[in-house]
């Protein structure tokens, strides 16, 4: 008896809902975006915040609802947007924001050791090359792109061939070596 009452209540509710006008009639007219279109929108929006040499690849797109064609990507977190990020879309044809997650893989040409580099050895152009690598594992330690490697940078510990050069395995050049003679100039006078 109780199941029959629940069934009748559900049928009555469904007939009322179906009789209501659509909240957003233009949503059906605009259609919905395909996953490839959504991925392209994400890449185009995020690319504006990154260096132009960084190539983005979208994987595992997962949105909570269908994304209308007129939707725009309004927010994403975390920044920089590498790895698993959350995205938020807004649309005139959809009443509420649409949230989702996506995995962003970023690739760029980074400095890599061509040969083994000993501890304290100064990096030379002949000992490094630039190879396409995924940036997500390099974010914590940092990485060098073409033109960002400062002359005189030295290896901190042994750097094996094929290893990406990061701030963790390199150190800034030393201005004064141990035992080096230098001239000190002192000046007296007012500070102003």
C-alpha positions in Angstrom: 0.0 0.0 0.0 2.8 2.4 0.9 4.7 1.6 -2.3 1.6 2.3 -4.3 1.1 5.6 -2.6 4.7 6.6 -3.3 4.4 5.6 -6.9 1.2 7.7 -7.3 3.0 10.6 -5.6 6.0 10.3 -7.9 3.7 10.2 -11.0 1.9 13.3 -9.9 5.2 15.1 -9.3 6.5 14.0 -12.7 3.4 15.3 -14.5 3.7 18.7 -12.7 7.4 19.0 -13.6 6.8 18.1 -17.2 4.0 20.6 -17.5 6.3 23.5 -16.3 7.9 25.6 -19.0 11.7 25.1 -19.4 13.7 27.5 -17.2 16.1 28.3 -20.0 14.5 27.6 -23.4 17.6 28.9 -25.3 19.8 26.2 -23.7 18.4 23.6 -26.1 18.8 25.9 -29.1 22.5 26.6 -28.3 23.4 23.0 -27.9 26.3 21.6 -25.9 30.0 21.5 -26.4 31.9 18.4 -27.3 34.8 17.3 -25.0 37.3 18.3 -27.7 35.8 21.8 -27.8 35.9 22.1 -24.0 39.5 20.9 -23.9 40.5 23.5 -26.6 38.7 26.3 -24.6 40.7 25.2 -21.4 44.0 25.2 -23.3 43.3 28.6 -24.9 42.4 30.2 -21.6 45.2 28.8 -19.5 47.8 29.4 -22.2 47.4 33.2 -21.7 48.9 32.9 -18.2 51.9 30.8 -19.3 55.1 31.2 -21.3 54.5 30.8 -25.0 56.9 27.9 -25.2 54.8 25.7 -22.9 52.6 23.2 -24.6 49.5 22.0 -22.7 47.7 18.6 -23.0 44.3 18.0 -21.5 43.5 14.6 -20.0 40.6 13.1 -17.9 38.1 15.9 -18.5 35.3 15.5 -16.0 32.5 18.1 -15.7 29.5 17.9 -13.4 27.0 18.9 -16.2 26.8 19.4 -19.9 28.7 22.5 -20.9 26.7 24.8 -23.2 28.4 26.1 -26.4 28.2 29.7 -25.1 30.0 28.8 -21.9 33.3 30.4 -20.9 36.0 29.3 -18.5 36.0 31.8 -15.7 38.2 30.2 -13.1 40.7 27.4 -12.5 42.8 26.3 -9.5 45.6 25.8 -8.5 48.0 28.2 -10.3 50.1 27.3 -12.1 47.6 25.0 -13.6 49.6 21.7 -13.8 48.3 18.3 -12.7 44.8 17.9 -11.4 43.0 21.2 -11.5 39.4 22.4 -10.9 37.6 24.4 -13.6 34.5 26.6 -13.5 32.4 27.5 -16.5 29.6 30.1 -16.7 27.0 30.5 -19.4 24.1 32.8 -20.1 22.0 29.8 -21.0 22.7 27.8 -17.8 21.5 29.2 -14.5 24.4 28.0 -12.3 28.2 27.7 -12.7 29.4 24.4 -14.0 32.3 22.8 -12.1 34.7 20.1 -13.2 38.1 18.7 -13.0 40.8 18.1 -15.6 44.4 16.9 -15.6 46.7 19.3 -17.4 50.1 18.0 -18.6 52.5 20.9 -19.5 55.5 20.3 -21.7 58.4 22.5 -22.5 62.0 22.3 -23.7 64.1 22.4 -20.5 67.8 22.2 -19.8 69.1 18.7 -19.5 72.6 17.3 -18.8 74.1 15.8 -22.0 76.9 14.1 -20.0 77.6 13.4 -16.4 78.5 16.7 -14.6 80.7 16.5 -11.5 80.0 18.3 -8.2 81.2 22.0 -8.5 81.8 21.8 -12.2 80.6 24.9 -14.1 77.9 24.1 -16.7 79.1 24.6 -20.3 77.0 24.9 -23.5 78.6 21.6 -24.6 77.4 19.8 -21.5 73.7 20.7 -21.7 70.9 20.3 -24.2 67.2 21.3 -24.3 64.7 18.5 -24.4 60.9 18.3 -24.2 59.9 17.3 -20.7 56.7 17.3 -18.6 56.8 20.3 -16.2 54.7 18.9 -13.4 57.5 16.9 -11.7 59.8 19.9 -12.1 57.6 22.5 -10.4 58.9 22.0 -6.9 62.6 22.3 -7.8 62.2 24.7 -10.7 63.7 24.3 -14.2 65.6 26.2 -16.8 64.3 27.0 -20.2 66.4 28.3 -23.1 68.0 31.7 -22.2 67.3 31.4 -18.5 70.5 29.6 -17.5 72.9 32.1 -15.9 76.5 31.8 -17.0 78.7 30.3 -14.3 76.0 28.1 -12.8 77.6 25.0 -11.1 76.5 21.5 -10.4 75.5 20.8 -6.8 76.4 17.2 -6.5 76.8 14.8 -9.4 74.2 15.4 -12.2 73.6 12.2 -14.2 73.3 12.3 -18.0 69.7 13.0 -19.0 68.7 14.6 -15.7 66.8 17.9 -16.0 68.8 20.8 -14.5 66.9 22.4 -11.6 67.6 24.7 -8.7 67.9 21.6 -6.6 70.9 20.2 -8.5 72.6 23.5 -9.5 73.9 26.5 -7.5 74.4 30.1 -8.4 77.9 31.2 -9.4 80.2 32.3 -6.6 81.4 35.9 -6.8 84.5 35.3 -4.7 86.3 32.0 -4.5 88.0 30.8 -1.4 91.6 32.1 -1.2 91.0 34.7 -3.9 92.5 38.1 -3.4 90.1 41.0 -3.7 90.3 44.8 -3.2 88.1 46.3 -0.6 87.2 49.9 -1.0 85.8 51.8 2.0 84.4 55.3 1.8 83.7 57.7 4.6 81.2 60.4 4.5 77.6 61.2 5.1 74.9 58.7 4.2 72.7 61.3 2.7 
